[in-house]
Amino acid sequence: MNIRRIVKDDCVALLHLIQELAEYEREPEAVTVTLDHFIESGFGNSPVWYGFVAEDNDDIIGFVLYYIRYSTWKGQRMYLEDFLVTEKARGRGVGKLLFDQLILEARDKNFNGIVWQVLKWNEPAIQFYKKYNARFDDEWLTCSIEI
């Protein structure tokens, strides 16, 4: 197994995994990003996302994708947008390898922390994050608008 940075040629496979994640999160119709937009956003003149993949025999079996968020209270922080290990690869330590790589990246870039969301019903993910002593905030609500 190999953990490495995402490269442009991974984007088609990543969109398939993003769709798998959306299906797992019970929102299969929510993925509307195009391949061109996804590639431009990660590899264009002003990339806005970064990440790592886990490979096993040249098959991508997991990924983490993040962007840089700015907090006026804390400074630059990493926002973990997506984190997925394929169903067939779960239970083999892939998630730990990816998450540990993410922590190393945050330290290397002098970010002040990592922030992410987890669905309340996603008990396997919650238990995984608890192993890292993650703080779960029950006071703030996630808000969004579609433009």
Phi and psi in radians as a Rosetta constraint file:
Dihedral C 1 N 2 CA 2 C 2 CIRCULARHARMONIC -2.348 0.35
Dihedral N 2 CA 2 C 2 N 3 CIRCULARHARMONIC 2.357 0.35
Dihedral C 2 N 3 CA 3 C 3 CIRCULARHARMONIC -1.894 0.35
Dihedral N 3 CA 3 C 3 N 4 CIRCULARHARMONIC 2.221 0.35
Dihedral C 3 N 4 CA 4 C 4 CIRCULARHARMONIC -2.593 0.35
Dihedral N 4 CA 4 C 4 N 5 CIRCULARHARMONIC 2.886 0.35
Dihedral C 4 N 5 CA 5 C 5 CIRCULARHARMONIC -1.122 0.35
Dihedral N 5 CA 5 C 5 N 6 CIRCULARHARMONIC 2.603 0.35
Dihedral C 5 N 6 CA 6 C 6 CIRCULARHARMONIC -1.189 0.35
Dihedral N 6 CA 6 C 6 N 7 CIRCULARHARMONIC 2.388 0.35
Dihedral C 6 N 7 CA 7 C 7 CIRCULARHARMONIC -2.056 0.35
Dihedral N 7 CA 7 C 7 N 8 CIRCULARHARMONIC 2.843 0.35
Dihedral C 7 N 8 CA 8 C 8 CIRCULARHARMONIC -0.932 0.35
Dihedral N 8 CA 8 C 8 N 9 CIRCULARHARMONIC -0.687 0.35
Dihedral C 8 N 9 CA 9 C 9 CIRCULARHARMONIC -1.155 0.35
Dihedral N 9 CA 9 C 9 N 10 CIRCULARHARMONIC -0.203 0.35
Dihedral C 9 N 10 CA 10 C 10 CIRCULARHARMONIC -1.435 0.35
Dihedral N 10 CA 10 C 10 N 11 CIRCULARHARMONIC -0.218 0.35
Dihedral C 10 N 11 CA 11 C 11 CIRCULARHARMONIC -1.054 0.35
Dihedral N 11 CA 11 C 11 N 12 CIRCULARHARMONIC -0.691 0.35
Dihedral C 11 N 12 CA 12 C 12 CIRCULARHARMONIC -1.086 0.35
Dihedral N 12 CA 12 C 12 N 13 CIRCULARHARMONIC -0.841 0.35
Dihedral C 12 N 13 CA 13 C 13 CIRCULARHARMONIC -1.102 0.35
Dihedral N 13 CA 13 C 13 N 14 CIRCULARHARMONIC -0.673 0.35
Dihedral C 13 N 14 CA 14 C 14 CIRCULARHARMONIC -1.120 0.35
Dihedral N 14 CA 14 C 14 N 15 CIRCULARHARMONIC -0.695 0.35
Dihedral C 14 N 15 CA 15 C 15 CIRCULARHARMONIC -1.101 0.35
Dihedral N 15 CA 15 C 15 N 16 CIRCULARHARMONIC -0.584 0.35
Dihedral C 15 N 16 CA 16 C 16 CIRCULARHARMONIC -1.148 0.35
Dihedral N 16 CA 16 C 16 N 17 CIRCULARHARMONIC -0.714 0.35
Dihedral C 16 N 17 CA 17 C 17 CIRCULARHARMONIC -1.217 0.35
Dihedral N 17 CA 17 C 17 N 18 CIRCULARHARMONIC -0.623 0.35
Dihedral C 17 N 18 CA 18 C 18 CIRCULARHARMONIC -1.098 0.35
Dihedral N 18 CA 18 C 18 N 19 CIRCULARHARMONIC -0.685 0.35
Dihedral C 18 N 19 CA 19 C 19 CIRCULARHARMONIC -1.143 0.35
Dihedral N 19 CA 19 C 19 N 20 CIRCULARHARMONIC -0.687 0.35
Dihedral C 19 N 20 CA 20 C 20 CIRCULARHARMONIC -1.061 0.35
Dihedral N 20 CA 20 C 20 N 21 CIRCULARHARMONIC -0.721 0.35
Dihedral C 20 N 21 CA 21 C 21 CIRCULARHARMONIC -1.117 0.35
Dihedral N 21 CA 21 C 21 N 22 CIRCULARHARMONIC -0.756 0.35
Dihedral C 21 N 22 CA 22 C 22 CIRCULARHARMONIC -1.077 0.35
Dihedral N 22 CA 22 C 22 N 23 CIRCULARHARMONIC -0.682 0.35
Dihedral C 22 N 23 CA 23 C 23 CIRCULARHARMONIC -1.157 0.35
Dihedral N 23 CA 23 C 23 N 24 CIRCULARHARMONIC -0.729 0.35
Dihedral C 23 N 24 CA 24 C 24 CIRCULARHARMONIC -1.069 0.35
Dihedral N 24 CA 24 C 24 N 25 CIRCULARHARMONIC -0.665 0.35
Dihedral C 24 N 25 CA 25 C 25 CIRCULARHARMONIC -1.506 0.35
Dihedral N 25 CA 25 C 25 N 26 CIRCULARHARMONIC 0.199 0.35
Dihedral C 25 N 26 CA 26 C 26 CIRCULARHARMONIC 1.163 0.35
Dihedral N 26 CA 26 C 26 N 27 CIRCULARHARMONIC 0.546 0.35
Dihedral C 26 N 27 CA 27 C 27 CIRCULARHARMONIC -2.422 0.35
Dihedral N 27 CA 27 C 27 N 28 CIRCULARHARMONIC 1.010 0.35
Dihedral C 27 N 28 CA 28 C 28 CIRCULARHARMONIC -1.068 0.35
Dihedral N 28 CA 28 C 28 N 29 CIRCULARHARMONIC -0.469 0.35
Dihedral C 28 N 29 CA 29 C 29 CIRCULARHARMONIC -1.483 0.35
Dihedral N 29 CA 29 C 29 N 30 CIRCULARHARMONIC -0.081 0.35
Dihedral C 29 N 30 CA 30 C 30 CIRCULARHARMONIC -1.344 0.35
Dihedral N 30 CA 30 C 30 N 31 CIRCULARHARMONIC -0.341 0.35
Dihedral C 30 N 31 CA 31 C 31 CIRCULARHARMONIC -1.395 0.35
Dihedral N 31 CA 31 C 31 N 32 CIRCULARHARMONIC 1.974 0.35
Dihedral C 31 N 32 CA 32 C 32 CIRCULARHARMONIC -2.167 0.35
Dihedral N 32 CA 32 C 32 N 33 CIRCULARHARMONIC -0.045 0.35
Dihedral C 32 N 33 CA 33 C 33 CIRCULARHARMONIC -1.141 0.35
Dihedral N 33 CA 33 C 33 N 34 CIRCULARHARMONIC 2.471 0.35
Dihedral C 33 N 34 CA 34 C 34 CIRCULARHARMONIC -1.574 0.35
Dihedral N 34 CA 34 C 34 N 35 CIRCULARHARMONIC 2.799 0.35
Dihedral C 34 N 35 CA 35 C 35 CIRCULARHARMONIC -1.051 0.35
Dihedral N 35 CA 35 C 35 N 36 CIRCULARHARMONIC -0.774 0.35
Dihedral C 35 N 36 CA 36 C 36 CIRCULARHARMONIC -1.046 0.35
Dihedral N 36 CA 36 C 36 N 37 CIRCULARHARMONIC -0.775 0.35
Dihedral C 36 N 37 CA 37 C 37 CIRCULARHARMONIC -1.145 0.35
Dihedral N 37 CA 37 C 37 N 38 CIRCULARHARMONIC -0.723 0.35
Dihedral C 37 N 38 CA 38 C 38 CIRCULARHARMONIC -1.069 0.35
Dihedral N 38 CA 38 C 38 N 39 CIRCULARHARMONIC -0.805 0.35
Dihedral C 38 N 39 CA 39 C 39 CIRCULARHARMONIC -1.116 0.35
Dihedral N 39 CA 39 C 39 N 40 CIRCULARHARMONIC -0.840 0.35
Dihedral C 39 N 40 CA 40 C 40 CIRCULARHARMONIC -1.034 0.35
Dihedral N 40 CA 40 C 40 N 41 CIRCULARHARMONIC -0.677 0.35
Dihedral C 40 N 41 CA 41 C 41 CIRCULARHARMONIC -1.231 0.35
Dihedral N 41 CA 41 C 41 N 42 CIRCULARHARMONIC -0.440 0.35
Dihedral C 41 N 42 CA 42 C 42 CIRCULARHARMONIC -1.784 0.35
Dihedral N 42 CA 42 C 42 N 43 CIRCULARHARMONIC -0.419 0.35
Dihedral C 42 N 43 CA 43 C 43 CIRCULARHARMONIC -2.334 0.35
Dihedral N 43 CA 43 C 43 N 44 CIRCULARHARMONIC 0.164 0.35
Dihedral C 43 N 44 CA 44 C 44 CIRCULARHARMONIC -1.385 0.35
Dihedral N 44 CA 44 C 44 N 45 CIRCULARHARMONIC -2.843 0.35
Dihedral C 44 N 45 CA 45 C 45 CIRCULARHARMONIC -1.143 0.35
Dihedral N 45 CA 45 C 45 N 46 CIRCULARHARMONIC -0.514 0.35
Dihedral C 45 N 46 CA 46 C 46 CIRCULARHARMONIC -2.305 0.35
Dihedral N 46 CA 46 C 46 N 47 CIRCULARHARMONIC 1.335 0.35
Dihedral C 46 N 47 CA 47 C 47 CIRCULARHARMONIC -1.031 0.35
Dihedral N 47 CA 47 C 47 N 48 CIRCULARHARMONIC 2.474 0.35
Dihedral C 47 N 48 CA 48 C 48 CIRCULARHARMONIC -2.036 0.35
Dihedral N 48 CA 48 C 48 N 49 CIRCULARHARMONIC -0.149 0.35
Dihedral C 48 N 49 CA 49 C 49 CIRCULARHARMONIC -2.334 0.35
Dihedral N 49 CA 49 C 49 N 50 CIRCULARHARMONIC 2.742 0.35
Dihedral C 49 N 50 CA 50 C 50 CIRCULARHARMONIC -2.530 0.35
Dihedral N 50 CA 50 C 50 N 51 CIRCULARHARMONIC 2.916 0.35
Dihedral C 50 N 51 CA 51 C 51 CIRCULARHARMONIC 3.037 0.35
Dihedral N 51 CA 51 C 51 N 52 CIRCULARHARMONIC -3.040 0.35
Dihedral C 51 N 52 CA 52 C 52 CIRCULARHARMONIC -2.361 0.35
Dihedral N 52 CA 52 C 52 N 53 CIRCULARHARMONIC 2.657 0.35
Dihedral C 52 N 53 CA 53 C 53 CIRCULARHARMONIC -2.113 0.35
Dihedral N 53 CA 53 C 53 N 54 CIRCULARHARMONIC 2.709 0.35
Dihedral C 53 N 54 CA 54 C 54 CIRCULARHARMONIC -1.864 0.35
Dihedral N 54 CA 54 C 54 N 55 CIRCULARHARMONIC 2.246 0.35
Dihedral C 54 N 55 CA 55 C 55 CIRCULARHARMONIC -2.036 0.35
Dihedral N 55 CA 55 C 55 N 56 CIRCULARHARMONIC 2.524 0.35
Dihedral C 55 N 56 CA 56 C 56 CIRCULARHARMONIC -2.379 0.35
Dihedral N 56 CA 56 C 56 N 57 CIRCULARHARMONIC 1.974 0.35
Dihedral C 56 N 57 CA 57 C 57 CIRCULARHARMONIC 0.925 0.35
Dihedral N 57 CA 57 C 57 N 58 CIRCULARHARMONIC 0.827 0.35
Dihedral C 57 N 58 CA 58 C 58 CIRCULARHARMONIC 1.178 0.35
Dihedral N 58 CA 58 C 58 N 59 CIRCULARHARMONIC 0.100 0.35
Dihedral C 58 N 59 CA 59 C 59 CIRCULARHARMONIC -1.715 0.35
Dihedral N 59 CA 59 C 59 N 60 CIRCULARHARMONIC 2.289 0.35
Dihedral C 59 N 60 CA 60 C 60 CIRCULARHARMONIC -1.367 0.35
Dihedral N 60 CA 60 C 60 N 61 CIRCULARHARMONIC 2.089 0.35
Dihedral C 60 N 61 CA 61 C 61 CIRCULARHARMONIC -1.982 0.35
Dihedral N 61 CA 61 C 61 N 62 CIRCULARHARMONIC 0.015 0.35
Dihedral C 61 N 62 CA 62 C 62 CIRCULARHARMONIC -3.074 0.35
Dihedral N 62 CA 62 C 62 N 63 CIRCULARHARMONIC 2.840 0.35
Dihedral C 62 N 63 CA 63 C 63 CIRCULARHARMONIC -2.773 0.35
Dihedral N 63 CA 63 C 63 N 64 CIRCULARHARMONIC 2.759 0.35
Dihedral C 63 N 64 CA 64 C 64 CIRCULARHARMONIC -2.246 0.35
Dihedral N 64 CA 64 C 64 N 65 CIRCULARHARMONIC 2.416 0.35
Dihedral C 64 N 65 CA 65 C 65 CIRCULARHARMONIC -2.294 0.35
Dihedral N 65 CA 65 C 65 N 66 CIRCULARHARMONIC 2.276 0.35
Dihedral C 65 N 66 CA 66 C 66 CIRCULARHARMONIC -2.375 0.35
Dihedral N 66 CA 66 C 66 N 67 CIRCULARHARMONIC 2.907 0.35
Dihedral C 66 N 67 CA 67 C 67 CIRCULARHARMONIC -2.414 0.35
Dihedral N 67 CA 67 C 67 N 68 CIRCULARHARMONIC 2.945 0.35
Dihedral C 67 N 68 CA 68 C 68 CIRCULARHARMONIC -1.605 0.35
Dihedral N 68 CA 68 C 68 N 69 CIRCULARHARMONIC 2.262 0.35
Dihedral C 68 N 69 CA 69 C 69 CIRCULARHARMONIC -2.029 0.35
Dihedral N 69 CA 69 C 69 N 70 CIRCULARHARMONIC 2.570 0.35
Dihedral C 69 N 70 CA 70 C 70 CIRCULARHARMONIC -2.024 0.35
Dihedral N 70 CA 70 C 70 N 71 CIRCULARHARMONIC 2.243 0.35
Dihedral C 70 N 71 CA 71 C 71 CIRCULARHARMONIC -1.945 0.35
Dihedral N 71 CA 71 C 71 N 72 CIRCULARHARMONIC 2.221 0.35
Dihedral C 71 N 72 CA 72 C 72 CIRCULARHARMONIC -1.172 0.35
Dihedral N 72 CA 72 C 72 N 73 CIRCULARHARMONIC -0.280 0.35
Dihedral C 72 N 73 CA 73 C 73 CIRCULARHARMONIC -1.610 0.35
Dihedral N 73 CA 73 C 73 N 74 CIRCULARHARMONIC -0.570 0.35
Dihedral C 73 N 74 CA 74 C 74 CIRCULARHARMONIC -2.053 0.35
Dihedral N 74 CA 74 C 74 N 75 CIRCULARHARMONIC -0.330 0.35
Dihedral C 74 N 75 CA 75 C 75 CIRCULARHARMONIC 1.623 0.35
Dihedral N 75 CA 75 C 75 N 76 CIRCULARHARMONIC -2.672 0.35
Dihedral C 75 N 76 CA 76 C 76 CIRCULARHARMONIC -1.260 0.35
Dihedral N 76 CA 76 C 76 N 77 CIRCULARHARMONIC 2.330 0.35
Dihedral C 76 N 77 CA 77 C 77 CIRCULARHARMONIC -2.367 0.35
Dihedral N 77 CA 77 C 77 N 78 CIRCULARHARMONIC 2.672 0.35
Dihedral C 77 N 78 CA 78 C 78 CIRCULARHARMONIC -1.524 0.35
Dihedral N 78 CA 78 C 78 N 79 CIRCULARHARMONIC 2.328 0.35
Dihedral C 78 N 79 CA 79 C 79 CIRCULARHARMONIC -1.917 0.35
Dihedral N 79 CA 79 C 79 N 80 CIRCULARHARMONIC 2.007 0.35
Dihedral C 79 N 80 CA 80 C 80 CIRCULARHARMONIC -1.388 0.35
Dihedral N 80 CA 80 C 80 N 81 CIRCULARHARMONIC 1.856 0.35
Dihedral C 80 N 81 CA 81 C 81 CIRCULARHARMONIC -1.420 0.35
Dihedral N 81 CA 81 C 81 N 82 CIRCULARHARMONIC -0.862 0.35
Dihedral C 81 N 82 CA 82 C 82 CIRCULARHARMONIC -2.403 0.35
Dihedral N 82 CA 82 C 82 N 83 CIRCULARHARMONIC 2.515 0.35
Dihedral C 82 N 83 CA 83 C 83 CIRCULARHARMONIC -2.589 0.35
Dihedral N 83 CA 83 C 83 N 84 CIRCULARHARMONIC 2.024 0.35
Dihedral C 83 N 84 CA 84 C 84 CIRCULARHARMONIC -2.506 0.35
Dihedral N 84 CA 84 C 84 N 85 CIRCULARHARMONIC 2.384 0.35
Dihedral C 84 N 85 CA 85 C 85 CIRCULARHARMONIC -2.043 0.35
Dihedral N 85 CA 85 C 85 N 86 CIRCULARHARMONIC 2.251 0.35
Dihedral C 85 N 86 CA 86 C 86 CIRCULARHARMONIC -1.002 0.35
Dihedral N 86 CA 86 C 86 N 87 CIRCULARHARMONIC 2.657 0.35
Dihedral C 86 N 87 CA 87 C 87 CIRCULARHARMONIC -0.969 0.35
Dihedral N 87 CA 87 C 87 N 88 CIRCULARHARMONIC -0.711 0.35
Dihedral C 87 N 88 CA 88 C 88 CIRCULARHARMONIC -1.217 0.35
Dihedral N 88 CA 88 C 88 N 89 CIRCULARHARMONIC -0.321 0.35
Dihedral C 88 N 89 CA 89 C 89 CIRCULARHARMONIC -1.794 0.35
Dihedral N 89 CA 89 C 89 N 90 CIRCULARHARMONIC -0.034 0.35
Dihedral C 89 N 90 CA 90 C 90 CIRCULARHARMONIC -1.186 0.35
Dihedral N 90 CA 90 C 90 N 91 CIRCULARHARMONIC 2.611 0.35
Dihedral C 90 N 91 CA 91 C 91 CIRCULARHARMONIC 1.496 0.35
Dihedral N 91 CA 91 C 91 N 92 CIRCULARHARMONIC 0.122 0.35
Dihedral C 91 N 92 CA 92 C 92 CIRCULARHARMONIC -1.932 0.35
Dihedral N 92 CA 92 C 92 N 93 CIRCULARHARMONIC 0.140 0.35
Dihedral C 92 N 93 CA 93 C 93 CIRCULARHARMONIC 1.511 0.35
Dihedral N 93 CA 93 C 93 N 94 CIRCULARHARMONIC 0.129 0.35
Dihedral C 93 N 94 CA 94 C 94 CIRCULARHARMONIC -1.116 0.35
Dihedral N 94 CA 94 C 94 N 95 CIRCULARHARMONIC -0.781 0.35
Dihedral C 94 N 95 CA 95 C 95 CIRCULARHARMONIC -1.034 0.35
Dihedral N 95 CA 95 C 95 N 96 CIRCULARHARMONIC -0.735 0.35
Dihedral C 95 N 96 CA 96 C 96 CIRCULARHARMONIC -1.100 0.35
Dihedral N 96 CA 96 C 96 N 97 CIRCULARHARMONIC -0.764 0.35
Dihedral C 96 N 97 CA 97 C 97 CIRCULARHARMONIC -1.073 0.35
Dihedral N 97 CA 97 C 97 N 98 CIRCULARHARMONIC -0.761 0.35
Dihedral C 97 N 98 CA 98 C 98 CIRCULARHARMONIC -1.157 0.35
Dihedral N 98 CA 98 C 98 N 99 CIRCULARHARMONIC -0.793 0.35
Dihedral C 98 N 99 CA 99 C 99 CIRCULARHARMONIC -1.167 0.35
Dihedral N 99 CA 99 C 99 N 100 CIRCULARHARMONIC -0.689 0.35
Dihedral C 99 N 100 CA 100 C 100 CIRCULARHARMONIC -1.093 0.35
Dihedral N 100 CA 100 C 100 N 101 CIRCULARHARMONIC -0.669 0.35
Dihedral C 100 N 101 CA 101 C 101 CIRCULARHARMONIC -1.130 0.35
Dihedral N 101 CA 101 C 101 N 102 CIRCULARHARMONIC -0.672 0.35
Dihedral C 101 N 102 CA 102 C 102 CIRCULARHARMONIC -1.091 0.35
Dihedral N 102 CA 102 C 102 N 103 CIRCULARHARMONIC -0.743 0.35
Dihedral C 102 N 103 CA 103 C 103 CIRCULARHARMONIC -1.096 0.35
Dihedral N 103 CA 103 C 103 N 104 CIRCULARHARMONIC -0.748 0.35
Dihedral C 103 N 104 CA 104 C 104 CIRCULARHARMONIC -1.063 0.35
Dihedral N 104 CA 104 C 104 N 105 CIRCULARHARMONIC -0.745 0.35
Dihedral C 104 N 105 CA 105 C 105 CIRCULARHARMONIC -1.058 0.35
Dihedral N 105 CA 105 C 105 N 106 CIRCULARHARMONIC -0.788 0.35
Dihedral C 105 N 106 CA 106 C 106 CIRCULARHARMONIC -1.074 0.35
Dihedral N 106 CA 106 C 106 N 107 CIRCULARHARMONIC -0.730 0.35
Dihedral C 106 N 107 CA 107 C 107 CIRCULARHARMONIC -1.165 0.35
Dihedral N 107 CA 107 C 107 N 108 CIRCULARHARMONIC -0.772 0.35
Dihedral C 107 N 108 CA 108 C 108 CIRCULARHARMONIC -1.058 0.35
Dihedral N 108 CA 108 C 108 N 109 CIRCULARHARMONIC -0.587 0.35
Dihedral C 108 N 109 CA 109 C 109 CIRCULARHARMONIC -1.631 0.35
Dihedral N 109 CA 109 C 109 N 110 CIRCULARHARMONIC 0.109 0.35
Dihedral C 109 N 110 CA 110 C 110 CIRCULARHARMONIC 1.027 0.35
Dihedral N 110 CA 110 C 110 N 111 CIRCULARHARMONIC 0.574 0.35
Dihedral C 110 N 111 CA 111 C 111 CIRCULARHARMONIC -1.252 0.35
Dihedral N 111 CA 111 C 111 N 112 CIRCULARHARMONIC 2.694 0.35
Dihedral C 111 N 112 CA 112 C 112 CIRCULARHARMONIC -1.582 0.35
Dihedral N 112 CA 112 C 112 N 113 CIRCULARHARMONIC 0.031 0.35
Dihedral C 112 N 113 CA 113 C 113 CIRCULARHARMONIC 2.861 0.35
Dihedral N 113 CA 113 C 113 N 114 CIRCULARHARMONIC 3.106 0.35
Dihedral C 113 N 114 CA 114 C 114 CIRCULARHARMONIC -2.195 0.35
Dihedral N 114 CA 114 C 114 N 115 CIRCULARHARMONIC 2.346 0.35
Dihedral C 114 N 115 CA 115 C 115 CIRCULARHARMONIC -2.172 0.35
Dihedral N 115 CA 115 C 115 N 116 CIRCULARHARMONIC 2.511 0.35
Dihedral C 115 N 116 CA 116 C 116 CIRCULARHARMONIC -2.793 0.35
Dihedral N 116 CA 116 C 116 N 117 CIRCULARHARMONIC 3.051 0.35
Dihedral C 116 N 117 CA 117 C 117 CIRCULARHARMONIC -2.109 0.35
Dihedral N 117 CA 117 C 117 N 118 CIRCULARHARMONIC 2.661 0.35
Dihedral C 117 N 118 CA 118 C 118 CIRCULARHARMONIC -2.434 0.35
Dihedral N 118 CA 118 C 118 N 119 CIRCULARHARMONIC 2.419 0.35
Dihedral C 118 N 119 CA 119 C 119 CIRCULARHARMONIC -1.171 0.35
Dihedral N 119 CA 119 C 119 N 120 CIRCULARHARMONIC 2.449 0.35
Dihedral C 119 N 120 CA 120 C 120 CIRCULARHARMONIC -1.010 0.35
Dihedral N 120 CA 120 C 120 N 121 CIRCULARHARMONIC -0.529 0.35
Dihedral C 120 N 121 CA 121 C 121 CIRCULARHARMONIC -1.533 0.35
Dihedral N 121 CA 121 C 121 N 122 CIRCULARHARMONIC -0.114 0.35
Dihedral C 121 N 122 CA 122 C 122 CIRCULARHARMONIC -1.488 0.35
Dihedral N 122 CA 122 C 122 N 123 CIRCULARHARMONIC 1.239 0.35
Dihedral C 122 N 123 CA 123 C 123 CIRCULARHARMONIC -1.025 0.35
Dihedral N 123 CA 123 C 123 N 124 CIRCULARHARMONIC -0.705 0.35
Dihedral C 123 N 124 CA 124 C 124 CIRCULARHARMONIC -1.037 0.35
Dihedral N 124 CA 124 C 124 N 125 CIRCULARHARMONIC -0.711 0.35
Dihedral C 124 N 125 CA 125 C 125 CIRCULARHARMONIC -1.185 0.35
Dihedral N 125 CA 125 C 125 N 126 CIRCULARHARMONIC -0.738 0.35
Dihedral C 125 N 126 CA 126 C 126 CIRCULARHARMONIC -1.038 0.35
Dihedral N 126 CA 126 C 126 N 127 CIRCULARHARMONIC -0.793 0.35
Dihedral C 126 N 127 CA 127 C 127 CIRCULARHARMONIC -1.109 0.35
Dihedral N 127 CA 127 C 127 N 128 CIRCULARHARMONIC -0.666 0.35
Dihedral C 127 N 128 CA 128 C 128 CIRCULARHARMONIC -1.058 0.35
Dihedral N 128 CA 128 C 128 N 129 CIRCULARHARMONIC -0.861 0.35
Dihedral C 128 N 129 CA 129 C 129 CIRCULARHARMONIC -1.155 0.35
Dihedral N 129 CA 129 C 129 N 130 CIRCULARHARMONIC -0.548 0.35
Dihedral C 129 N 130 CA 130 C 130 CIRCULARHARMONIC -1.086 0.35
Dihedral N 130 CA 130 C 130 N 131 CIRCULARHARMONIC -0.513 0.35
Dihedral C 130 N 131 CA 131 C 131 CIRCULARHARMONIC -1.109 0.35
Dihedral N 131 CA 131 C 131 N 132 CIRCULARHARMONIC -0.386 0.35
Dihedral C 131 N 132 CA 132 C 132 CIRCULARHARMONIC -1.709 0.35
Dihedral N 132 CA 132 C 132 N 133 CIRCULARHARMONIC 0.195 0.35
Dihedral C 132 N 133 CA 133 C 133 CIRCULARHARMONIC 0.992 0.35
Dihedral N 133 CA 133 C 133 N 134 CIRCULARHARMONIC 0.662 0.35
Dihedral C 133 N 134 CA 134 C 134 CIRCULARHARMONIC -1.123 0.35
Dihedral N 134 CA 134 C 134 N 135 CIRCULARHARMONIC 2.541 0.35
Dihedral C 134 N 135 CA 135 C 135 CIRCULARHARMONIC -1.647 0.35
Dihedral N 135 CA 135 C 135 N 136 CIRCULARHARMONIC 2.218 0.35
Dihedral C 135 N 136 CA 136 C 136 CIRCULARHARMONIC -1.779 0.35
Dihedral N 136 CA 136 C 136 N 137 CIRCULARHARMONIC 2.152 0.35
Dihedral C 136 N 137 CA 137 C 137 CIRCULARHARMONIC -1.752 0.35
Dihedral N 137 CA 137 C 137 N 138 CIRCULARHARMONIC 2.016 0.35
Dihedral C 137 N 138 CA 138 C 138 CIRCULARHARMONIC -1.783 0.35
Dihedral N 138 CA 138 C 138 N 139 CIRCULARHARMONIC 0.157 0.35
Dihedral C 138 N 139 CA 139 C 139 CIRCULARHARMONIC -1.665 0.35
Dihedral N 139 CA 139 C 139 N 140 CIRCULARHARMONIC -0.543 0.35
Dihedral C 139 N 140 CA 140 C 140 CIRCULARHARMONIC -1.656 0.35
Dihedral N 140 CA 140 C 140 N 141 CIRCULARHARMONIC 2.395 0.35
Dihedral C 140 N 141 CA 141 C 141 CIRCULARHARMONIC -1.769 0.35
Dihedral N 141 CA 141 C 141 N 142 CIRCULARHARMONIC 2.495 0.35
Dihedral C 141 N 142 CA 142 C 142 CIRCULARHARMONIC -1.397 0.35
Dihedral N 142 CA 142 C 142 N 143 CIRCULARHARMONIC 2.281 0.35
Dihedral C 142 N 143 CA 143 C 143 CIRCULARHARMONIC -2.192 0.35
Dihedral N 143 CA 143 C 143 N 144 CIRCULARHARMONIC 2.628 0.35
Dihedral C 143 N 144 CA 144 C 144 CIRCULARHARMONIC -2.754 0.35
Dihedral N 144 CA 144 C 144 N 145 CIRCULARHARMONIC 2.789 0.35
Dihedral C 144 N 145 CA 145 C 145 CIRCULARHARMONIC -2.332 0.35
Dihedral N 145 CA 145 C 145 N 146 CIRCULARHARMONIC 2.614 0.35
Dihedral C 145 N 146 CA 146 C 146 CIRCULARHARMONIC -1.697 0.35
Dihedral N 146 CA 146 C 146 N 147 CIRCULARHARMONIC 2.346 0.35
